[in-house]
């Protein structure tokens, strides 16, 4: 079973990779019961298909053997061997209801245009029944969806799903504040691992414009108390996540996970007051922290990586 899981995981990752956000942790796939259900169902479907193919093949072999034996018997008895029409031929006859070529004369219409004549064939039964079925379905649909409104239309289905998802988010947020990190719930991370992670992100990505020491270059100086967009953890996180339109500060929300953005925002706030040499002149307004910033406690930290 482990091997099978591994193979499916490989297949899934190969096309799921595009949809994965960067903060997806491995193994999460097996925690999702619905996904697991689909994988199991898909696996059983393939197995069932294989069994059916083998069974059909065996049946075909049996048919040939039986036909052979019947021909042998007919030969011995000295009668002509007449083959039973196959189930396929019978099915075709039922579905199409065509008149055999030998009996065509019975449905020939009497006009004749230079040798071109016309057969008065029926509509194929499969088509006729599908047509009648679709009319019945249409009546049912009209009544159920538009008259009694007992079944939800697509827009209602969508709204129901959104409502359910919103309820889930609300519960999740209530159960562990910090598990969903966004502009409203972001907090200052103070533990060494988080800050080290933030430093790595800052040095890799942000330093090209803000300098490794935060002194500012293309982007503003991040070490002084002057901010164009506010200096609280929420302000900084918001700018990192959404960027500043029409400037070189792009939105990092798509590239960095919320936790990584929280870490890098927290790290850059540790650069406050470091006074690096040749720093850029202050831009924006003086920001005086109103109260102590909310800090990520260790318990919340562990929940954050859920
Ligand atoms: C391509 C250059 C560039 C990169 C890369 C960049 N920034 Fe910026 N950043 C800017 C510019 C330009 C501004 C000023 C935007 C404005 O005029 O409001 C800015 C503004 C900011 C501000 C607001 C400063 C203030 O005064 O309010 C913060 C915070 C910030 N950047 C953080 C980051 C972080 C964190 C990263 C890395 C994830 C990053 N930046 C990457 C160019 C960049």
py3Dmol code that shows the C-alpha trace and the ligand (Angstrom):
import py3Dmol

protein = """\
ATOM      1  CA  UNK A   1       0.000   0.000   0.000  1.00  0.00           C
ATOM      2  CA  UNK A   2       2.913   2.317   0.754  1.00  0.00           C
ATOM      3  CA  UNK A   3       4.249   1.846  -2.757  1.00  0.00           C
ATOM      4  CA  UNK A   4       0.867   2.533  -4.271  1.00  0.00           C
ATOM      5  CA  UNK A   5       0.541   5.673  -2.161  1.00  0.00           C
ATOM      6  CA  UNK A   6       3.951   6.806  -3.298  1.00  0.00           C
ATOM      7  CA  UNK A   7       3.096   6.292  -6.958  1.00  0.00           C
ATOM      8  CA  UNK A   8      -0.166   8.180  -6.618  1.00  0.00           C
ATOM      9  CA  UNK A   9       1.574  10.917  -4.717  1.00  0.00           C
ATOM     10  CA  UNK A  10       4.080  11.274  -7.557  1.00  0.00           C
ATOM     11  CA  UNK A  11       1.339  11.414 -10.155  1.00  0.00           C
ATOM     12  CA  UNK A  12      -0.600  13.932  -8.099  1.00  0.00           C
ATOM     13  CA  UNK A  13       2.362  16.137  -7.420  1.00  0.00           C
ATOM     14  CA  UNK A  14       3.280  16.205 -11.081  1.00  0.00           C
ATOM     15  CA  UNK A  15       0.052  17.959 -12.026  1.00  0.00           C
ATOM     16  CA  UNK A  16      -0.823  19.371  -8.628  1.00  0.00           C
ATOM     17  CA  UNK A  17       2.453  21.235  -8.399  1.00  0.00           C
ATOM     18  CA  UNK A  18       1.037  24.170 -10.333  1.00  0.00           C
ATOM     19  CA  UNK A  19      -1.812  24.611  -7.924  1.00  0.00           C
ATOM     20  CA  UNK A  20       0.283  24.197  -4.793  1.00  0.00           C
ATOM     21  CA  UNK A  21       1.015  27.354  -2.886  1.00  0.00           C
ATOM     22  CA  UNK A  22       4.500  27.671  -1.555  1.00  0.00           C
ATOM     23  CA  UNK A  23       3.465  27.052   2.030  1.00  0.00           C
ATOM     24  CA  UNK A  24       1.869  23.662   1.375  1.00  0.00           C
ATOM     25  CA  UNK A  25       3.669  21.190   3.571  1.00  0.00           C
ATOM     26  CA  UNK A  26       4.315  17.698   2.303  1.00  0.00           C
ATOM     27  CA  UNK A  27       2.117  14.941   3.593  1.00  0.00           C
ATOM     28  CA  UNK A  28      -0.848  17.309   3.686  1.00  0.00           C
ATOM     29  CA  UNK A  29      -2.338  15.317   0.822  1.00  0.00           C
ATOM     30  CA  UNK A  30      -2.953  12.324   3.066  1.00  0.00           C
ATOM     31  CA  UNK A  31      -4.650  14.475   5.660  1.00  0.00           C
ATOM     32  CA  UNK A  32      -7.347  15.451   3.193  1.00  0.00           C
ATOM     33  CA  UNK A  33     -10.070  12.793   3.444  1.00  0.00           C
ATOM     34  CA  UNK A  34     -11.824  13.892   0.257  1.00  0.00           C
ATOM     35  CA  UNK A  35      -8.660  13.704  -1.800  1.00  0.00           C
ATOM     36  CA  UNK A  36      -7.859  10.340  -0.300  1.00  0.00           C
ATOM     37  CA  UNK A  37     -11.347   9.182  -1.206  1.00  0.00           C
ATOM     38  CA  UNK A  38     -10.897  10.264  -4.825  1.00  0.00           C
ATOM     39  CA  UNK A  39      -7.535   8.544  -5.049  1.00  0.00           C
ATOM     40  CA  UNK A  40      -8.935   5.305  -3.615  1.00  0.00           C
ATOM     41  CA  UNK A  41     -12.004   5.487  -5.842  1.00  0.00           C
ATOM     42  CA  UNK A  42      -9.829   6.164  -8.882  1.00  0.00           C
ATOM     43  CA  UNK A  43      -7.605   3.229  -8.047  1.00  0.00           C
ATOM     44  CA  UNK A  44     -10.598   0.907  -7.638  1.00  0.00           C
ATOM     45  CA  UNK A  45     -12.007   2.181 -10.920  1.00  0.00           C
ATOM     46  CA  UNK A  46      -8.817   1.267 -12.773  1.00  0.00           C
ATOM     47  CA  UNK A  47      -8.741  -2.181 -11.173  1.00  0.00           C
ATOM     48  CA  UNK A  48     -12.408  -2.754 -12.030  1.00  0.00           C
ATOM     49  CA  UNK A  49     -11.743  -1.683 -15.618  1.00  0.00           C
ATOM     50  CA  UNK A  50      -8.885  -4.177 -15.908  1.00  0.00           C
ATOM     51  CA  UNK A  51     -11.076  -6.973 -14.513  1.00  0.00           C
ATOM     52  CA  UNK A  52     -13.803  -6.151 -17.024  1.00  0.00           C
ATOM     53  CA  UNK A  53     -11.354  -6.153 -19.934  1.00  0.00           C
ATOM     54  CA  UNK A  54      -9.999  -9.565 -18.925  1.00  0.00           C
ATOM     55  CA  UNK A  55     -13.526 -10.933 -18.419  1.00  0.00           C
ATOM     56  CA  UNK A  56     -14.626  -9.706 -21.852  1.00  0.00           C
ATOM     57  CA  UNK A  57     -11.594 -11.309 -23.418  1.00  0.00           C
ATOM     58  CA  UNK A  58     -12.338 -14.637 -21.741  1.00  0.00           C
ATOM     59  CA  UNK A  59     -15.951 -14.397 -22.890  1.00  0.00           C
ATOM     60  CA  UNK A  60     -14.822 -13.852 -26.461  1.00  0.00           C
ATOM     61  CA  UNK A  61     -12.592 -16.935 -26.286  1.00  0.00           C
ATOM     62  CA  UNK A  62     -15.515 -18.963 -24.926  1.00  0.00           C
ATOM     63  CA  UNK A  63     -17.767 -17.740 -27.722  1.00  0.00           C
ATOM     64  CA  UNK A  64     -15.292 -18.880 -30.348  1.00  0.00           C
ATOM     65  CA  UNK A  65     -14.994 -22.297 -28.727  1.00  0.00           C
ATOM     66  CA  UNK A  66     -18.787 -22.639 -28.545  1.00  0.00           C
ATOM     67  CA  UNK A  67     -19.173 -21.588 -32.166  1.00  0.00           C
ATOM     68  CA  UNK A  68     -16.572 -24.100 -33.233  1.00  0.00           C
ATOM     69  CA  UNK A  69     -18.363 -26.867 -31.372  1.00  0.00           C
ATOM     70  CA  UNK A  70     -21.725 -25.865 -32.867  1.00  0.00           C
ATOM     71  CA  UNK A  71     -20.271 -25.925 -36.395  1.00  0.00           C
ATOM     72  CA  UNK A  72     -18.805 -29.354 -35.714  1.00  0.00           C
ATOM     73  CA  UNK A  73     -22.175 -30.647 -34.500  1.00  0.00           C
ATOM     74  CA  UNK A  74     -24.016 -29.209 -37.520  1.00  0.00           C
ATOM     75  CA  UNK A  75     -21.512 -30.820 -39.854  1.00  0.00           C
ATOM     76  CA  UNK A  76     -21.974 -34.214 -38.183  1.00  0.00           C
ATOM     77  CA  UNK A  77     -25.775 -33.937 -38.297  1.00  0.00           C
ATOM     78  CA  UNK A  78     -25.496 -32.904 -41.936  1.00  0.00           C
ATOM     79  CA  UNK A  79     -27.448 -29.619 -41.529  1.00  0.00           C
ATOM     80  CA  UNK A  80     -26.424 -26.148 -42.534  1.00  0.00           C
ATOM     81  CA  UNK A  81     -24.876 -24.110 -39.756  1.00  0.00           C
ATOM     82  CA  UNK A  82     -26.794 -20.907 -39.098  1.00  0.00           C
ATOM     83  CA  UNK A  83     -25.041 -18.445 -36.822  1.00  0.00           C
ATOM     84  CA  UNK A  84     -27.031 -16.847 -34.028  1.00  0.00           C
ATOM     85  CA  UNK A  85     -26.824 -13.057 -34.318  1.00  0.00           C
ATOM     86  CA  UNK A  86     -24.388 -11.702 -31.751  1.00  0.00           C
ATOM     87  CA  UNK A  87     -25.633  -9.647 -28.776  1.00  0.00           C
ATOM     88  CA  UNK A  88     -24.033  -6.670 -30.461  1.00  0.00           C
ATOM     89  CA  UNK A  89     -26.062  -7.214 -33.649  1.00  0.00           C
ATOM     90  CA  UNK A  90     -29.204  -7.657 -31.549  1.00  0.00           C
ATOM     91  CA  UNK A  91     -28.445  -4.501 -29.612  1.00  0.00           C
ATOM     92  CA  UNK A  92     -27.886  -2.577 -32.826  1.00  0.00           C
ATOM     93  CA  UNK A  93     -31.171  -3.838 -34.176  1.00  0.00           C
ATOM     94  CA  UNK A  94     -32.922  -2.677 -30.996  1.00  0.00           C
ATOM     95  CA  UNK A  95     -31.247   0.737 -30.953  1.00  0.00           C
ATOM     96  CA  UNK A  96     -31.602   1.583 -34.604  1.00  0.00           C
ATOM     97  CA  UNK A  97     -34.667  -0.496 -35.493  1.00  0.00           C
ATOM     98  CA  UNK A  98     -33.565  -0.551 -39.098  1.00  0.00           C
ATOM     99  CA  UNK A  99     -35.220  -2.650 -41.743  1.00  0.00           C
ATOM    100  CA  UNK A 100     -32.870  -5.331 -43.111  1.00  0.00           C
ATOM    101  CA  UNK A 101     -31.734  -4.806 -46.698  1.00  0.00           C
ATOM    102  CA  UNK A 102     -33.682  -7.869 -47.879  1.00  0.00           C
ATOM    103  CA  UNK A 103     -36.928  -6.266 -46.700  1.00  0.00           C
ATOM    104  CA  UNK A 104     -36.194  -2.754 -47.956  1.00  0.00           C
ATOM    105  CA  UNK A 105     -38.882  -3.001 -50.657  1.00  0.00           C
ATOM    106  CA  UNK A 106     -41.550  -2.854 -47.932  1.00  0.00           C
ATOM    107  CA  UNK A 107     -40.589   0.691 -46.935  1.00  0.00           C
ATOM    108  CA  UNK A 108     -39.659   2.055 -50.359  1.00  0.00           C
ATOM    109  CA  UNK A 109     -41.631   5.218 -51.207  1.00  0.00           C
ATOM    110  CA  UNK A 110     -43.075   5.237 -54.706  1.00  0.00           C
ATOM    111  CA  UNK A 111     -41.420   8.335 -56.100  1.00  0.00           C
ATOM    112  CA  UNK A 112     -38.390   7.888 -58.254  1.00  0.00           C
ATOM    113  CA  UNK A 113     -36.165  10.741 -59.431  1.00  0.00           C
ATOM    114  CA  UNK A 114     -33.902   9.472 -62.179  1.00  0.00           C
ATOM    115  CA  UNK A 115     -33.285   6.317 -60.172  1.00  0.00           C
ATOM    116  CA  UNK A 116     -32.906   8.080 -56.835  1.00  0.00           C
ATOM    117  CA  UNK A 117     -35.461   6.617 -54.487  1.00  0.00           C
ATOM    118  CA  UNK A 118     -36.342   7.103 -50.844  1.00  0.00           C
ATOM    119  CA  UNK A 119     -36.778   4.712 -47.917  1.00  0.00           C
ATOM    120  CA  UNK A 120     -39.407   5.525 -45.309  1.00  0.00           C
ATOM    121  CA  UNK A 121     -37.182   4.671 -42.318  1.00  0.00           C
ATOM    122  CA  UNK A 122     -38.244   5.321 -38.731  1.00  0.00           C
ATOM    123  CA  UNK A 123     -36.361   7.586 -36.426  1.00  0.00           C
ATOM    124  CA  UNK A 124     -33.878   5.359 -34.587  1.00  0.00           C
ATOM    125  CA  UNK A 125     -35.439   4.285 -31.268  1.00  0.00           C
ATOM    126  CA  UNK A 126     -32.363   5.436 -29.302  1.00  0.00           C
ATOM    127  CA  UNK A 127     -32.866   8.924 -30.637  1.00  0.00           C
ATOM    128  CA  UNK A 128     -36.605   8.912 -30.097  1.00  0.00           C
ATOM    129  CA  UNK A 129     -36.311   7.795 -26.475  1.00  0.00           C
ATOM    130  CA  UNK A 130     -33.559  10.281 -25.745  1.00  0.00           C
ATOM    131  CA  UNK A 131     -35.786  13.005 -27.137  1.00  0.00           C
ATOM    132  CA  UNK A 132     -38.781  11.919 -25.079  1.00  0.00           C
ATOM    133  CA  UNK A 133     -36.526  11.528 -22.034  1.00  0.00           C
ATOM    134  CA  UNK A 134     -35.150  15.054 -22.442  1.00  0.00           C
ATOM    135  CA  UNK A 135     -38.688  16.466 -22.612  1.00  0.00           C
ATOM    136  CA  UNK A 136     -39.605  14.646 -19.394  1.00  0.00           C
ATOM    137  CA  UNK A 137     -36.374  15.858 -17.771  1.00  0.00           C
ATOM    138  CA  UNK A 138     -37.083  19.382 -18.963  1.00  0.00           C
ATOM    139  CA  UNK A 139     -40.503  19.404 -17.298  1.00  0.00           C
ATOM    140  CA  UNK A 140     -39.033  17.995 -14.093  1.00  0.00           C
ATOM    141  CA  UNK A 141     -36.196  20.557 -14.213  1.00  0.00           C
ATOM    142  CA  UNK A 142     -38.537  23.476 -14.786  1.00  0.00           C
ATOM    143  CA  UNK A 143     -40.761  22.478 -11.879  1.00  0.00           C
ATOM    144  CA  UNK A 144     -37.992  21.532  -9.448  1.00  0.00           C
ATOM    145  CA  UNK A 145     -35.674  24.478 -10.130  1.00  0.00           C
ATOM    146  CA  UNK A 146     -37.935  27.316 -11.166  1.00  0.00           C
ATOM    147  CA  UNK A 147     -41.490  26.629  -9.967  1.00  0.00           C
ATOM    148  CA  UNK A 148     -41.133  25.013  -6.555  1.00  0.00           C
ATOM    149  CA  UNK A 149     -37.443  26.059  -6.177  1.00  0.00           C
ATOM    150  CA  UNK A 150     -36.877  22.819  -4.270  1.00  0.00           C
ATOM    151  CA  UNK A 151     -33.437  22.354  -5.848  1.00  0.00           C
ATOM    152  CA  UNK A 152     -30.723  25.048  -5.825  1.00  0.00           C
ATOM    153  CA  UNK A 153     -29.692  26.825  -9.017  1.00  0.00           C
ATOM    154  CA  UNK A 154     -25.991  27.175  -9.807  1.00  0.00           C
ATOM    155  CA  UNK A 155     -25.753  30.626  -8.269  1.00  0.00           C
ATOM    156  CA  UNK A 156     -27.408  29.342  -5.074  1.00  0.00           C
ATOM    157  CA  UNK A 157     -25.067  26.365  -4.977  1.00  0.00           C
ATOM    158  CA  UNK A 158     -22.130  28.736  -5.307  1.00  0.00           C
ATOM    159  CA  UNK A 159     -23.429  31.028  -2.583  1.00  0.00           C
ATOM    160  CA  UNK A 160     -24.060  28.063  -0.283  1.00  0.00           C
ATOM    161  CA  UNK A 161     -20.503  26.851  -0.772  1.00  0.00           C
ATOM    162  CA  UNK A 162     -19.097  30.297  -0.121  1.00  0.00           C
ATOM    163  CA  UNK A 163     -21.202  30.566   3.043  1.00  0.00           C
ATOM    164  CA  UNK A 164     -19.936  27.191   4.258  1.00  0.00           C
ATOM    165  CA  UNK A 165     -16.324  28.165   3.522  1.00  0.00           C
ATOM    166  CA  UNK A 166     -16.724  31.494   5.288  1.00  0.00           C
ATOM    167  CA  UNK A 167     -18.177  29.735   8.295  1.00  0.00           C
ATOM    168  CA  UNK A 168     -15.185  27.385   8.313  1.00  0.00           C
ATOM    169  CA  UNK A 169     -12.768  30.300   8.187  1.00  0.00           C
ATOM    170  CA  UNK A 170     -14.623  32.053  11.007  1.00  0.00           C
ATOM    171  CA  UNK A 171     -14.450  28.911  13.166  1.00  0.00           C
ATOM    172  CA  UNK A 172     -10.785  28.378  12.359  1.00  0.00           C
ATOM    173  CA  UNK A 173      -9.935  31.948  13.214  1.00  0.00           C
ATOM    174  CA  UNK A 174     -11.913  31.775  16.447  1.00  0.00           C
ATOM    175  CA  UNK A 175     -10.335  28.484  17.459  1.00  0.00           C
ATOM    176  CA  UNK A 176      -6.751  29.623  16.975  1.00  0.00           C
ATOM    177  CA  UNK A 177      -6.016  33.265  16.389  1.00  0.00           C
ATOM    178  CA  UNK A 178      -2.862  33.404  14.337  1.00  0.00           C
ATOM    179  CA  UNK A 179      -3.569  30.238  12.377  1.00  0.00           C
ATOM    180  CA  UNK A 180      -4.784  32.379   9.536  1.00  0.00           C
ATOM    181  CA  UNK A 181      -2.240  35.127   9.131  1.00  0.00           C
ATOM    182  CA  UNK A 182      -3.573  38.161   7.306  1.00  0.00           C
ATOM    183  CA  UNK A 183      -3.578  41.959   7.656  1.00  0.00           C
ATOM    184  CA  UNK A 184      -5.860  41.722  10.687  1.00  0.00           C
ATOM    185  CA  UNK A 185      -4.268  38.852  12.580  1.00  0.00           C
ATOM    186  CA  UNK A 186      -0.577  39.383  11.821  1.00  0.00           C
ATOM    187  CA  UNK A 187       1.639  39.710  14.891  1.00  0.00           C
ATOM    188  CA  UNK A 188       5.238  40.487  15.599  1.00  0.00           C
ATOM    189  CA  UNK A 189       7.302  37.301  15.561  1.00  0.00           C
ATOM    190  CA  UNK A 190      10.095  37.382  18.092  1.00  0.00           C
ATOM    191  CA  UNK A 191      11.521  33.876  18.250  1.00  0.00           C
ATOM    192  CA  UNK A 192      14.902  33.207  16.696  1.00  0.00           C
ATOM    193  CA  UNK A 193      13.721  30.713  14.043  1.00  0.00           C
ATOM    194  CA  UNK A 194      11.076  33.068  12.703  1.00  0.00           C
ATOM    195  CA  UNK A 195      13.504  36.005  12.622  1.00  0.00           C
ATOM    196  CA  UNK A 196      16.195  33.887  10.948  1.00  0.00           C
ATOM    197  CA  UNK A 197      13.662  32.874   8.318  1.00  0.00           C
ATOM    198  CA  UNK A 198      12.661  36.520   7.882  1.00  0.00           C
ATOM    199  CA  UNK A 199      16.288  37.573   7.535  1.00  0.00           C
ATOM    200  CA  UNK A 200      16.863  34.956   4.846  1.00  0.00           C
ATOM    201  CA  UNK A 201      13.856  36.198   2.862  1.00  0.00           C
ATOM    202  CA  UNK A 202      14.930  39.812   3.342  1.00  0.00           C
ATOM    203  CA  UNK A 203      18.502  39.203   2.213  1.00  0.00           C
ATOM    204  CA  UNK A 204      17.414  37.099  -0.761  1.00  0.00           C
ATOM    205  CA  UNK A 205      14.587  39.216  -2.106  1.00  0.00           C
ATOM    206  CA  UNK A 206      14.206  42.579  -0.458  1.00  0.00           C
ATOM    207  CA  UNK A 207      17.844  43.620  -0.082  1.00  0.00           C
ATOM    208  CA  UNK A 208      18.183  44.344  -3.797  1.00  0.00           C
ATOM    209  CA  UNK A 209      16.056  47.454  -3.289  1.00  0.00           C
ATOM    210  CA  UNK A 210      16.216  48.102   0.450  1.00  0.00           C
ATOM    211  CA  UNK A 211      19.870  47.014   0.967  1.00  0.00           C
ATOM    212  CA  UNK A 212      20.961  44.166   3.242  1.00  0.00           C
ATOM    213  CA  UNK A 213      21.198  46.558   6.197  1.00  0.00           C
ATOM    214  CA  UNK A 214      17.813  48.096   5.355  1.00  0.00           C
ATOM    215  CA  UNK A 215      19.382  51.502   4.684  1.00  0.00           C
ATOM    216  CA  UNK A 216      17.400  51.927   1.475  1.00  0.00           C
ATOM    217  CA  UNK A 217      18.268  52.263  -2.210  1.00  0.00           C
ATOM    218  CA  UNK A 218      15.514  51.980  -4.794  1.00  0.00           C
ATOM    219  CA  UNK A 219      13.164  51.399  -1.892  1.00  0.00           C
ATOM    220  CA  UNK A 220      13.026  53.597   1.204  1.00  0.00           C
ATOM    221  CA  UNK A 221      15.142  53.350   4.308  1.00  0.00           C
ATOM    222  CA  UNK A 222      13.508  50.813   6.633  1.00  0.00           C
ATOM    223  CA  UNK A 223      15.695  51.492   9.662  1.00  0.00           C
ATOM    224  CA  UNK A 224      14.415  54.952  10.583  1.00  0.00           C
ATOM    225  CA  UNK A 225      11.179  55.941  12.254  1.00  0.00           C
ATOM    226  CA  UNK A 226       9.772  57.551   9.129  1.00  0.00           C
ATOM    227  CA  UNK A 227       7.329  55.537   7.090  1.00  0.00           C
ATOM    228  CA  UNK A 228       5.342  56.297   3.958  1.00  0.00           C
ATOM    229  CA  UNK A 229       2.735  53.692   4.834  1.00  0.00           C
ATOM    230  CA  UNK A 230       2.976  53.305   8.583  1.00  0.00           C
ATOM    231  CA  UNK A 231       5.416  51.382  10.749  1.00  0.00           C
ATOM    232  CA  UNK A 232       3.261  48.928  12.688  1.00  0.00           C
ATOM    233  CA  UNK A 233       3.562  45.227  11.994  1.00  0.00           C
ATOM    234  CA  UNK A 234       0.117  45.395  10.369  1.00  0.00           C
ATOM    235  CA  UNK A 235       1.132  48.305   8.135  1.00  0.00           C
ATOM    236  CA  UNK A 236       4.366  46.624   7.068  1.00  0.00           C
ATOM    237  CA  UNK A 237       2.691  43.263   6.489  1.00  0.00           C
ATOM    238  CA  UNK A 238      -0.010  44.945   4.388  1.00  0.00           C
ATOM    239  CA  UNK A 239       2.581  46.647   2.156  1.00  0.00           C
ATOM    240  CA  UNK A 240       4.619  43.447   1.801  1.00  0.00           C
ATOM    241  CA  UNK A 241       1.511  41.454   0.937  1.00  0.00           C
ATOM    242  CA  UNK A 242      -0.184  43.921  -1.400  1.00  0.00           C
ATOM    243  CA  UNK A 243       2.699  46.093  -2.587  1.00  0.00           C
ATOM    244  CA  UNK A 244       2.384  49.774  -3.506  1.00  0.00           C
ATOM    245  CA  UNK A 245       0.658  50.197  -6.888  1.00  0.00           C
ATOM    246  CA  UNK A 246       2.708  51.865  -9.640  1.00  0.00           C
ATOM    247  CA  UNK A 247       5.996  51.619  -7.725  1.00  0.00           C
ATOM    248  CA  UNK A 248       8.799  49.074  -7.712  1.00  0.00           C
ATOM    249  CA  UNK A 249       7.331  47.631  -4.517  1.00  0.00           C
ATOM    250  CA  UNK A 250       5.322  44.767  -5.953  1.00  0.00           C
ATOM    251  CA  UNK A 251       2.876  42.561  -4.044  1.00  0.00           C
ATOM    252  CA  UNK A 252       4.633  39.567  -2.479  1.00  0.00           C
ATOM    253  CA  UNK A 253       1.398  37.898  -1.371  1.00  0.00           C
ATOM    254  CA  UNK A 254       1.478  35.458  -4.270  1.00  0.00           C
ATOM    255  CA  UNK A 255       5.130  34.477  -3.875  1.00  0.00           C
ATOM    256  CA  UNK A 256       5.509  34.320  -0.092  1.00  0.00           C
ATOM    257  CA  UNK A 257       3.344  32.405   2.357  1.00  0.00           C
ATOM    258  CA  UNK A 258       1.567  34.464   5.050  1.00  0.00           C
ATOM    259  CA  UNK A 259       3.923  33.052   7.653  1.00  0.00           C
ATOM    260  CA  UNK A 260       6.992  34.042   5.616  1.00  0.00           C
ATOM    261  CA  UNK A 261       5.591  37.549   5.164  1.00  0.00           C
ATOM    262  CA  UNK A 262       4.990  37.768   8.907  1.00  0.00           C
ATOM    263  CA  UNK A 263       8.569  36.676   9.508  1.00  0.00           C
ATOM    264  CA  UNK A 264      10.148  39.100   7.034  1.00  0.00           C
ATOM    265  CA  UNK A 265       8.004  41.977   8.324  1.00  0.00           C
ATOM    266  CA  UNK A 266       9.013  41.151  11.897  1.00  0.00           C
ATOM    267  CA  UNK A 267      12.668  40.907  10.902  1.00  0.00           C
ATOM    268  CA  UNK A 268      12.759  44.238   9.125  1.00  0.00           C
ATOM    269  CA  UNK A 269      11.264  45.902  12.186  1.00  0.00           C
ATOM    270  CA  UNK A 270      14.268  44.640  14.191  1.00  0.00           C
ATOM    271  CA  UNK A 271      16.392  46.905  11.969  1.00  0.00           C
ATOM    272  CA  UNK A 272      14.717  49.960  13.551  1.00  0.00           C
ATOM    273  CA  UNK A 273      17.293  52.372  14.937  1.00  0.00           C
ATOM    274  CA  UNK A 274      20.333  50.478  13.602  1.00  0.00           C
ATOM    275  CA  UNK A 275      21.493  53.631  11.787  1.00  0.00           C
ATOM    276  CA  UNK A 276      23.466  51.969   8.957  1.00  0.00           C
ATOM    277  CA  UNK A 277      26.072  54.151   7.197  1.00  0.00           C
ATOM    278  CA  UNK A 278      25.032  56.040   4.027  1.00  0.00           C
ATOM    279  CA  UNK A 279      21.377  55.332   4.691  1.00  0.00           C
ATOM    280  CA  UNK A 280      18.757  57.026   2.565  1.00  0.00           C
ATOM    281  CA  UNK A 281      17.152  60.183   3.923  1.00  0.00           C
ATOM    282  CA  UNK A 282      13.895  59.642   5.799  1.00  0.00           C
ATOM    283  CA  UNK A 283      10.748  59.530   3.707  1.00  0.00           C
ATOM    284  CA  UNK A 284       7.166  59.780   4.884  1.00  0.00           C
ATOM    285  CA  UNK A 285       5.939  60.562   8.347  1.00  0.00           C
ATOM    286  CA  UNK A 286       7.305  59.923  11.804  1.00  0.00           C
ATOM    287  CA  UNK A 287       5.677  56.787  13.168  1.00  0.00           C
ATOM    288  CA  UNK A 288       5.361  56.524  16.908  1.00  0.00           C
ATOM    289  CA  UNK A 289       4.139  53.110  18.064  1.00  0.00           C
ATOM    290  CA  UNK A 290       0.874  53.601  19.932  1.00  0.00           C
ATOM    291  CA  UNK A 291       0.967  50.539  22.113  1.00  0.00           C
ATOM    292  CA  UNK A 292       3.042  47.421  22.377  1.00  0.00           C
ATOM    293  CA  UNK A 293       2.752  45.341  19.215  1.00  0.00           C
ATOM    294  CA  UNK A 294       0.924  42.024  19.602  1.00  0.00           C
ATOM    295  CA  UNK A 295       3.565  39.319  19.724  1.00  0.00           C
ATOM    296  CA  UNK A 296       3.318  35.800  18.377  1.00  0.00           C
ATOM    297  CA  UNK A 297       3.398  33.560  21.411  1.00  0.00           C
ATOM    298  CA  UNK A 298       4.949  30.146  21.105  1.00  0.00           C
ATOM    299  CA  UNK A 299       1.647  28.279  21.333  1.00  0.00           C
ATOM    300  CA  UNK A 300       0.169  30.283  18.504  1.00  0.00           C
ATOM    301  CA  UNK A 301       3.372  29.772  16.550  1.00  0.00           C
ATOM    302  CA  UNK A 302       2.879  26.023  16.564  1.00  0.00           C
ATOM    303  CA  UNK A 303      -0.726  26.430  15.504  1.00  0.00           C
ATOM    304  CA  UNK A 304       0.339  28.766  12.736  1.00  0.00           C
ATOM    305  CA  UNK A 305       2.135  25.970  10.975  1.00  0.00           C
ATOM    306  CA  UNK A 306      -1.002  23.798  10.898  1.00  0.00           C
TER     307      UNK A 306
END
"""
ligand_1 = """\
43
LIG
C 12.219 46.075 -6.891
C 12.515 46.839 -5.698
C 11.918 46.393 -4.383
C 11.952 45.145 -3.809
C 12.561 43.866 -4.361
C 11.283 45.269 -2.544
N 10.856 46.548 -2.359
Fe 9.926 47.280 -0.727
N 9.746 49.070 -1.606
C 10.243 49.419 -2.839
C 9.856 50.787 -3.146
C 10.199 51.541 -4.413
C 9.073 51.219 -2.057
C 8.416 52.581 -1.907
C 6.988 52.520 -2.418
C 6.304 53.858 -2.320
O 6.737 54.777 -2.984
O 5.331 53.948 -1.572
C 9.039 50.134 -1.114
C 8.373 50.182 0.104
C 8.422 49.204 1.050
C 7.854 49.328 2.370
C 7.118 50.526 2.913
C 8.092 51.532 3.412
C 7.442 52.767 3.955
O 8.127 53.770 4.046
O 6.257 52.715 4.305
C 8.127 48.167 3.029
C 7.733 47.816 4.445
C 8.856 47.316 2.114
N 9.019 47.978 0.936
C 9.265 46.026 2.423
C 9.806 45.174 1.463
C 10.056 43.780 1.694
C 9.810 43.033 3.005
C 10.550 43.271 0.551
C 10.936 41.820 0.254
C 9.906 40.831 0.403
C 10.619 44.349 -0.405
N 10.155 45.477 0.179
C 11.103 44.209 -1.673
C 11.002 48.618 -3.652
C 11.231 47.272 -3.456
"""
view = py3Dmol.view(width=600, height=400)
view.addModel(protein, "pdb")
view.setStyle({"model": 0}, {"cartoon": {"style": "trace"}})
view.addModel(ligand_1, "xyz")
view.setStyle({"model": 1}, {"stick": {}})
view.zoomTo()
view.show()
